[in-house]
Amino acid sequence: MKLVTAEDYIYWFTEIMTNRVEPKFHIEQWGKETIEKLYQSGMIGFLQKFNGHSEQITKEFINNFSQDKTQIGELSIPVTQEFLSKALNLPMIGENYHKGLHFKEKAWTFFLEKNRKGTFDRAKGIPREWFNEPWGELVMIIQKFLTCDRQYSIAHLYHVRLLQHIKGDGRINLPYFLYKSLVKMVETVKQENKPKATQVYHQGLIKILVEYQVKEKGLDWKEFMHKHHFTEHFVDIQDKVEQEDRSMMNSPFYPRTRAKKLAMHEIDTSISVPRTRNSVDFEKEVEAYSPRKPEEQEPLERDSIFDNDAGESLMKTTQDFEKELNLAKIQDLTDQLEISKIVEKQLKSENKAQRKENAKLIKTNDKLQEEISRLKRRNELLSKQAFKWLKDKNTWQAKYEKQKVKAAILKAKQESELDYVNRETDTGTTSTSGGRRSKRSKQAWGHA
């Protein structure tokens, strides 16, 4: 593990952790069509995982990275596209695409306004305001969460390739894309002695991977953070183009800003609108549009027709601005309602699918129960048949043994009778031969 000095810590926390941080994803900040496209592409769940970052975790992740894995304390974390797929809940389906690859020419024209097609230099990028909606807003989401760009006003061809993925034309392997981008960032930073702030990004992605591995190991996230003295940060990075627009709208030269402030009674100034075609003196205009203290204000003279026209114009501008504010609020509430309907529809479809799946499981369970009952009945029948067969077998075997014993007894009786007859025969023969010998003896003795 690399030893980091106090000077390195100061450099990391003051120079590195300042740019290109993924903000927390709020679904209500985006338009209805944008959310629909994200639901259809299956990316909404991935984006909702972005919930802050940790500077210390990012530093440890990068410094200890080696051969597709890294170490944070005692926790070992694999860094592979398979691990990213599980942690981010994204399938590894589609083309293994990364920023350096080219794709079909003129595929981006679908996403642009008609009068903008063929009018840009693709090497310099495409202004984001040239995109049709919701594609312009989707480019912003890609820039904030997938590519972590520094500026949001210009889109490049790899942004368009990711738009094609969201549209459903030519899916790409998002875990592979994020894996290649993350590894490239880590290797670039490790090669630098003191990396630039713009070279470190994917901090929110790193936190997601670490948090997933912590939970996989059965650890508590808050205890893990407290044990290693890590802290979390939650930011909402706004669009730089939007910030520029807001700063312009807040300028005293912007008429609607002036009207809004007057309508809200924040300032009270006198306005004179001279009808002249001469050139405008900007110093006097700034002076006229600058707020004054109440004691320095001059009474507004109502005698001049010019002042009456100016008042009517100001009132009309104020009313128009209030009308636009109300319309904007109505539009925001309408968008939020539509988003809620989309989410509700998605949840209903998921519940419906879940109910169908449960019904299938119940049917399968019933079939299995029937099969188990049938097998039980068959086993009982087989058991009865086997018992009967064994009983019959034992009966026949007993009969056979009994007959065998009877046969043996009969045979033994016959053999004994035969032996007896043989012995009687032998006895008779012996008696006859003895009588003959006695007669001869008598004859011999008489002759003598």
Buried (B, 14 or more C-beta within 10 A) or exposed (E): EEEEEEEBEEBBEEBBBEBBBBBBBEBEBBBBBBBBBBBEBBBBEBBBBBBBBBBBBBBBBBBBBEEEEBBBEEBEBBBBBEBBBBBBBBEBEBBBBBBEEEBEEEBBEBBBEEEBBEEBEEEEBBBBEBBEEBBBBBBBBBBBBBBBBEEBBBBBBBBBBBBBBBBEEBBBBBBBBBBBBBBBBBEBBEEEEEBEBEBBBBBBBBBBBBBBBBEEEEBEEEEBBEEBEBEBEEEEBEBEBEEEEEEEEEEBEBBBBBBBBBBEEEEEBEBEBEEEEEEEEEEEEEEBBEEBEEEEEEEBEEEEEBBEEBBEBBEEBBEEBEEEEEEEEEEEEEBBEBBEEBBEEBEEEEEEEEEEEEEEEEEEEEEEEEEEEEEEEEEEEEEEEEEEEEEEEEEEEEEEEEEEEEEEEEEEEEEEEEEEEEEEEEEEEEEEEEEEEEEEEEEEEEEE
